[in-house]
Amino acid sequence: MAASLLRRCAPLLACAWASLAAPQIPGADTRLPVQLDAQSSDLDYRNNVIVFRKVKITQGKLSVEADQATANGVNFDNSHWQFRGKVRINVEHGFLNADDADITFGNKLLTKAVVNGAPAEFEQRRDQTGQLARGRADTIVYDVKAGTVVLSHNAWLSDGPNEIRGETLKYSVTEQRVVANAAEQGSQRVRITITPPAQKPKP
């Protein structure tokens, strides 16, 4: 029964993460320059570490901003960034808010993002239908190469009337499949709420 419900809910969860099916974050375009604006910067040449404050990185419709960012260089071909304080990742038709984020860039694309919050929040509006998809968890890990999104600790996903909850939810972008392993749920159980559409009043 639970497996059947998960299969039924796959389309609603797919809508929440449909834009992640592309090999890059929606709105990013490697043909466009990467722009970095910051209130201040502190460069440690010895350790090759740069600290930016009140920073915003933009490429096309993609942007990442935070109170502080620490990076091992500004080469977006291969670099690791730590964002702290009021982190906001803007993508096409949506955004993600978090307290902190560890982001890896490769070939001028975001390849992996690990975000944490109380909770971290995701929101995206589907371009085809205008339907709003939302998700939240204490930790969200998006692995572009693996094509997976993992929501851990108080995970919740919704497309509006329908929702799924669990301690850990893993969504495969390529397979459009939701996995909630029993071993990862702790003492919790996976809960799915499917709200039927409102019936039209009879004439």
C-alpha positions in Angstrom: 0.0 0.0 0.0 2.8 2.4 1.0 4.7 1.6 -2.2 1.6 2.3 -4.3 1.0 5.6 -2.6 4.6 6.6 -3.2 4.2 5.8 -6.9 1.0 7.9 -7.0 2.9 10.8 -5.4 5.8 10.7 -7.8 4.2 13.1 -10.2 3.6 15.7 -7.6 7.1 15.4 -6.3 8.5 15.5 -9.8 6.8 18.9 -10.3 8.7 20.3 -7.3 12.0 19.3 -8.8 11.2 19.1 -12.5 13.6 22.0 -13.4 16.5 20.0 -11.8 16.4 17.5 -14.7 18.7 19.7 -16.8 22.5 19.3 -16.2 22.6 22.7 -14.6 20.6 24.9 -12.3 17.7 26.6 -14.1 18.5 30.0 -15.4 22.3 29.5 -15.4 24.1 30.0 -18.7 27.8 29.4 -19.1 27.9 31.7 -22.1 27.2 34.6 -19.8 29.8 36.1 -17.5 29.8 35.4 -13.8 29.5 38.7 -11.8 30.5 39.1 -8.2 29.5 42.0 -6.0 30.6 42.4 -2.4 30.7 45.0 0.3 34.2 44.0 1.2 36.8 41.3 0.6 39.8 39.9 2.5 42.4 37.9 0.5 44.7 35.5 2.3 47.5 34.8 -0.3 49.3 32.3 1.9 46.3 30.0 2.2 44.6 31.1 -1.1 41.3 32.0 0.8 39.1 34.9 0.0 36.4 36.1 2.4 33.6 38.3 1.0 31.0 40.1 3.0 27.5 41.0 1.8 28.2 39.1 -1.4 26.1 38.3 -4.4 27.1 36.1 -7.3 25.1 36.3 -10.5 25.1 34.4 -13.8 22.0 34.9 -16.0 18.9 34.3 -14.0 20.9 32.3 -11.3 22.2 34.2 -8.2 23.6 33.3 -4.8 23.8 35.8 -2.0 24.7 35.8 1.6 26.1 37.8 4.5 29.5 36.2 4.1 31.2 33.9 1.6 34.5 32.1 1.9 36.2 30.6 -1.2 39.4 28.9 -2.2 39.8 31.3 -5.2 37.4 32.8 -7.6 37.9 30.4 -10.5 34.5 28.9 -11.1 35.9 26.1 -13.2 36.8 24.3 -10.0 36.1 25.9 -6.6 34.4 25.4 -3.3 32.4 28.1 -1.6 30.9 28.4 1.9 28.1 30.8 2.4 26.9 31.9 5.8 24.0 34.1 7.0 20.8 34.8 5.1 21.7 32.6 2.2 19.4 32.9 -0.8 19.8 30.9 -4.1 17.6 32.3 -6.8 16.8 30.1 -9.8 14.4 30.6 -12.7 10.8 30.8 -11.3 12.0 29.9 -7.7 14.4 30.3 -4.8 15.9 28.5 -1.9 16.5 30.1 1.5 19.0 28.7 4.1 21.1 29.7 7.1 24.3 28.4 5.4 25.3 26.6 2.2 28.4 24.7 0.9 28.4 25.0 -2.9 30.8 23.4 -5.4 31.3 24.9 -8.9 32.8 23.0 -11.8 33.1 24.2 -15.4 31.3 27.4 -14.4 28.3 25.5 -13.2 26.9 24.7 -9.8 27.5 21.0 -9.4 26.6 20.4 -5.8 24.9 22.3 -3.1 24.5 21.4 0.6 22.2 23.8 2.4 21.2 23.9 6.1 18.5 25.9 7.9 15.9 25.8 10.6 14.5 24.8 8.2 16.0 25.3 4.7 13.2 26.2 2.3 12.6 25.6 -1.3 9.9 27.1 -3.6 9.4 26.9 -7.4 6.6 27.7 -9.7 6.1 25.4 -12.6 6.4 27.2 -15.9 3.8 25.0 -17.7 0.9 25.3 -15.2 1.9 28.0 -12.8 1.5 25.5 -9.9 3.6 26.3 -6.8 5.8 23.5 -5.4 7.5 23.8 -2.0 9.8 21.8 0.1 11.7 22.2 3.4 14.1 20.2 5.6 16.9 20.9 8.0 19.4 19.8 5.3 18.9 19.6 1.6 21.6 18.1 -0.7 21.4 18.6 -4.4 23.8 16.5 -6.4 23.7 17.5 -10.1 25.9 14.7 -11.4 24.0 12.0 -9.5 20.7 13.6 -10.4 19.4 13.3 -6.8 17.9 15.6 -4.3 18.0 14.5 -0.6 16.0 16.2 2.1 17.0 15.2 5.6 15.6 15.8 9.1 12.0 16.8 9.1 11.6 16.6 5.3 8.5 17.9 3.7 7.4 18.3 0.1 4.2 19.7 -1.4 2.6 20.7 -4.7 -0.2 22.6 -3.0 -3.0 20.2 -2.0 -0.7 17.1 -1.7 2.2 16.5 0.6 4.7 13.9 1.8 6.6 13.9 5.1 9.5 11.9 6.4 12.8 12.1 8.3 14.7 11.6 5.0 13.3 11.7 1.4 15.4 11.0 -1.6 14.2 12.0 -5.1 15.8 10.7 -8.3 15.5 13.3 -11.0 16.3 10.9 -13.8 13.9 8.1 -12.7 11.3 10.5 -11.3 11.2 8.3 -8.2 10.8 9.0 -4.5 12.6 6.8 -2.0 11.9 6.8 1.7 14.1 4.0 3.2 12.9 2.6 6.5 16.5 2.6 7.8 16.7 6.4 7.3 13.4 7.3 9.1 14.5 6.8 12.7 11.4 6.5 14.8 9.3 8.3 12.3 7.0 6.9 9.6 6.5 8.3 6.1 3.2 10.2 5.9 1.5 11.1 2.6 -1.6 13.3 2.4 -3.5 13.4 -0.8 -6.2 16.0 -0.8 -9.0 15.3 -3.4 -10.0 18.2 -5.6 -12.9 20.3 -4.5 -16.2 19.2 -6.0 -18.1 21.6 -8.1 -21.6 22.4 -6.6 -24.4 20.7 -8.4 -26.6 23.0 -10.4 
